[in-house]
Amino acid sequence: LHYPLRRQRQMCKETATEQLCKDLGLGYGTKILLKKLEEKKYIYRRPGIKGWYLSSPYDKEGYTKVTSAVVTDKHGNKHIKNQKKWTESGKHWIWSLSKKL
């Protein structure tokens, strides 16, 4: 499966949802993509917990990976921030779904 990339990216690099929308030229941003995926039951949100989760069986396909980074807040305190990013196979999957969303 081939999808157009607006930017050349290193293969096997994880991509944030915002960048994925740009790379695939979807014509909409993160909030709209996640809303469409949620409406079609590809993802869901847990009450009281920030973020989204892939629904079964998609959660076992390796479409996302959690990355961690140390960030410093405005008070100089360091925290670990986790972010879910899309893998190459996840980008292919979103591209294949984009015509159905």
SULDAFEN-V251959 format. One record per backbone hydrogen bond with DSSP energy under -0.5 kcal/mol. NH is the residue of the N-H (numbers start at 1). CO is the residue of the C=O. E is the energy in kcal/mol with one decimal. If there is no record, write none. Layout:
NH&CO&E + NH&CO&E
This chain:
6&4&-0.5 + 6&23&-1.5 + 9&7&-0.5 + 13&10&-1.2 + 15&86&-2.6 + 20&16&-2.4 + 21&17&-2.3 + 22&18&-1.5 + 23&19&-3.3 + 24&20&-2.5 + 25&22&-0.9 + 26&21&-2.0 + 33&29&-2.4 + 34&30&-2.9 + 35&31&-2.1 + 36&32&-2.6 + 37&33&-2.6 + 38&34&-2.3 + 39&35&-2.5 + 40&36&-1.7 + 41&38&-1.5 + 42&37&-2.6 + 43&37&-1.0 + 44&53&-2.4 + 49&46&-2.0 + 53&44&-2.6 + 55&42&-2.7 + 58&55&-0.8 + 59&55&-1.2 + 60&57&-1.6 + 61&58&-1.6 + 63&58&-0.6 + 65&85&-2.5 + 67&65&-0.5 + 67&83&-2.9 + 69&81&-1.8 + 71&69&-0.5 + 71&79&-3.1 + 73&77&-2.9 + 76&73&-2.1 + 79&71&-2.9 + 81&69&-3.3 + 81&79&-0.6 + 82&80&-0.5 + 83&67&-2.7 + 85&65&-2.9 + 86&15&-3.6 + 87&63&-2.4 + 91&87&-2.4 + 92&88&-2.2 + 93&89&-2.2 + 94&90&-2.7 + 95&91&-2.3 + 96&92&-2.4 + 97&93&-2.0 + 98&94&-1.8 + 99&95&-0.5 + 100&97&-2.1 + 101&97&-1.1
